[in-house]
Amino acid sequence: MDLGLTERVYVVSGGTRGLGFAVARALTAEGARVVVSGRDASSVAAAVAAFGESQATGVAADNADPATPERLVAAALDRWQRLDGALVNGGGPPLGSVLETADDIWRHSFESVFLGAVRTARVVAEHLNEDGSLAFVLSTSAQAVIPGLDVSNGLRPGLAMLTRTLATQLGGRGVRVNALLPGRITTERTGYIDAGNTASNTAAIPLGRAGEPIEFGRIAAFVLSPAASYLSGTAIPVDGGASA
Ligand SMILES: NC(=O)c1ccc[n+]([C@@H]2O[C@H](COP(=O)([O-])OP(=O)(O)OC[C@H]3O[C@@H](n4cnc5c(N)ncnc54)[C@H](OP(=O)(O)O)[C@@H]3O)[C@@H](O)[C@H]2O)c1
């Protein structure tokens, strides 16, 4: 199946490592071009080198910074004069319980995880037309409690509902909006979560193992591509069946 990604241009925020990197990998393997971002400039440079400068450019930027989305869009338009969508992604919120998480952690997580995602989608959407696609990387916490990740449990369900809201508002322009809900996919983030002793039990995953980032990357690349032309307003678990 041809995904129709050749020469399309996507912003992949948080695209320097982990799931975002894998999505950028899958997109570029199908001939798309990507603008990858992350806070650390050397990781941005390494990611661009991994994908090749003909297919990738990078911006060192923090999702919590209100100026970031405009910088990402400008990078795409300056380089390729087009923009077809975005993987709206970044670092996850810290571990912690509702009863113990201080206001400043909630505020910072909201700025980065929640408002950062909303702003990125809003600014990218201004430039999208027919066949444009936004995919938010959320978490299975959008649908069910993950013990120990209470800030995620608080923020992700709201973003999942915003995904559906945006799908209703942008559908008339032919722009699709979906959410991806990773379960347990081995990245630096899962290392951090394991260190906090809240590792999910892989025995509870019907496929019996954690996912590999590229397994997530392929699904996200399809959702972003024109091949998924009638898919919008959904939240797709990518969790080896764990939410079944
Ligand atoms: N892996 C899983 O199993 C899993 C499960 C559920 C949900 N998720 C969610 O999926 C997202 C990606 O997870 P991951 O496992 O790929 O994490 P990761 O391995 O920690 O990678 C995060 C990426 O985002 C960038 N990033 C972090 N904070 C950022 C910020 N404020 N602004 C811009 N870029 C930022 C990082 O680069 P810098 O550090 O250089 O900024 C890196 O490129 C997270 O939101 C996570 O909560 C992951």
The ligand as an ORCA input file, in Angstrom:
! r2SCAN-3c Opt
* xyz 0 1
  N       6.913      5.248     25.883
  C       5.738      4.875     26.387
  O       5.493      3.707     26.667
  C       4.649      5.917     26.599
  C       3.439      5.491     27.152
  C       2.435      6.408     27.347
  C       2.606      7.725     27.006
  N       3.792      8.129     26.478
  C       3.943      9.536     26.132
  O       4.460      9.688     24.834
  C       5.283     10.860     24.790
  C       6.662     10.486     24.234
  O       7.190      9.506     25.103
  P       8.641      8.865     24.877
  O       8.575      7.541     25.551
  O       9.048      8.958     23.473
  O       9.529      9.854     25.764
  P      11.121     10.145     25.685
  O      11.832      8.913     25.273
  O      11.424     10.764     26.991
  O      11.273     11.232     24.501
  C      10.695     12.488     24.655
  C      11.063     13.368     23.474
  O      10.395     14.625     23.637
  C      11.369     15.665     23.809
  N      10.855     16.577     24.836
  C      10.723     16.332     26.159
  N      10.216     17.435     26.765
  C      10.038     18.371     25.797
  C       9.570     19.709     25.806
  N       9.173     20.314     26.930
  N       9.540     20.382     24.634
  C       9.949     19.807     23.472
  N      10.403     18.535     23.415
  C      10.449     17.822     24.569
  C      12.656     14.960     24.201
  O      13.802     15.729     23.849
  P      14.459     16.768     24.936
  O      14.533     16.047     26.228
  O      15.782     17.130     24.333
  O      13.527     17.945     24.988
  C      12.547     13.685     23.373
  O      12.858     13.947     22.019
  C       5.334     11.406     26.228
  O       4.401     12.437     26.357
  C       4.933     10.217     27.054
  O       4.322     10.580     28.293
  C       4.828      7.261     26.270
*
